[in-house]
Amino acid sequence: MVASGSENEVVGRVEKGLLIDGQWRQAAGGGTFAVEDPATGRTLGEISDATPADAMAALDAADRARAKWAAVPPRRRAEILRRAHDLLIARRHEFALLITLEMGKSLGESLAEVDYGANYLRWFGEEAVRIDGSWKVSEDGTARVLVTRHPVGPCLLITPWNAPLAMPARKIGPAVAAGCTMIVKPAPQAPLTTAALAGVLIEAGLPDGVLNTIPTTDAAAVTEPLLRDGRLRKLSFTGSTPVGRVLLAQAAGTVLRTSMELGGNAPFIVCRDADLDAAVEGAMVAKLRNVGEACIAANRFHVHAAVAEEFSEKLVSRMSTLVVGPGTDPATDLGPLIDDRQRRKVADLVDDAVAAGARVRTGGDVPAGPGYFYPPTVLTDVPARTRITREEIFGPVAAIRTFTTEADVLRDANDTEFGLVSYLYTRDLSQALRMSEHLETGMVGLNRGYVSDPSAPFGGVKQSGIGREGGNTGIDEYLEQKYIAIDATGSAAVPR
Ligand code: NAD
């Protein structure tokens, strides 16, 4: 497929260097790497490939800018974030095209991501001016307890490819709001959108050195010296659980503050009394948003045996009519997966489930031709403990099993090391509250297939992560508390 003029222009406008100390510059040694369009396999452009020396230059810049930036008034930090939000919204079509080109999802979904990511900048701008502390009388009355809050300092923000604007925005927003400086390491599959986002923040007035970017094809080598350097004070990572474990072990070396947004294995539970049409609508969103490549994607469908066939048929009829194609085509519902490795993983999980006895109700075959397309697929009669029920699918495959009792489905739903989100459909209020409390996940979508919201605390329990992004507490991940003990001995005496 030949790129349209506007596609080349949008890619051409993105800075392809590293952003260090406010300057776009080449990587040490001049290395670059190609960014691929997953719908066609063609190269969109070459971007600088950061080395460990570049990473250290970025940390030098973040450390130099640290004290001055921390002293910038909260209102100014808030205004920069608000301006960046407004610039993103003004250019939402351009950003959406860029996301679609490097990541694959449809333009409609990419537009939604631009709005969602921009809203994090606006939300945290609003939080910047509300950072508070506290004051109280110590329990024995001899002191006053003053608690103030301060930016943690230079942060390393490592992000995945599946939402190349929203994932960095969800970290940059609170870091800027709190007064931290930062180094952003985007995923090599989709670094262009993150570079363009950094450009918008600079345009909005972010001072030199506050935000530095180091795209690289050698993440481990480039981030390791940063994690060893005592000037780095915080690591915020969004990505897979195995990589999160490695980074946590490295972070232990310097006792770094960490926030970890890791993998998921979300159960989608449909109770006997559920509104089945609403459940199918919710399933379409929870399963297919981001072509299924989302940490919060519904991974395991548990449907009450009495309604399982009706739910499955309705889901098959919706999923089988979706248009699969390049995300840039306005007719497309579902774009390609990110790369051939991801597509092979999805195909392997489906083959493994089928070999164990699952039935393919729609989809399940890998199409020929360029691009990493995989059809929307529904499997029923999926046996317990097959790989597809244990691993993150990260593709448009709904694996359906049945249940008969609440106790059984809760046990099954919680039988995983992950704990990011669950989805639950029921019209029975007490059952809804009871089950929501017993589901071992950081978030529950109750009669709703979508939980992402800047005003809510996003994050998981168990091996899905540590900490929360967004909501009233999201900024706390980037703040330290300081307690000042003020002597008040004798203050109990009444002055004469
Ligand atoms: P990944 O773990 O392979 O990579 C994530 C990031 O870490 C990338 O920037 C990558 O270059 C970098 N990285 C990889 N190895 C590294 C190392 N040894 N040292 C330092 N950095 C390293 O994940 P991915 O394939 O990019 O993204 C998909 C995963 O992200 C899924 O597991 C998904 O569930 C998860 N995710 C979680 C959330 C959440 O909020 N919980 C959101 C989106 C994605």
Residues whose N, C-alpha, C, O or C-beta is under 5 A from the ligand:
A	BS01	NAD	I158 T159 P160 W161 K185 P186 A187 P188 A219 A220 T223 T238 G239 S240 T241 V243 E261 L262 G263 G264 A294 C295 S464
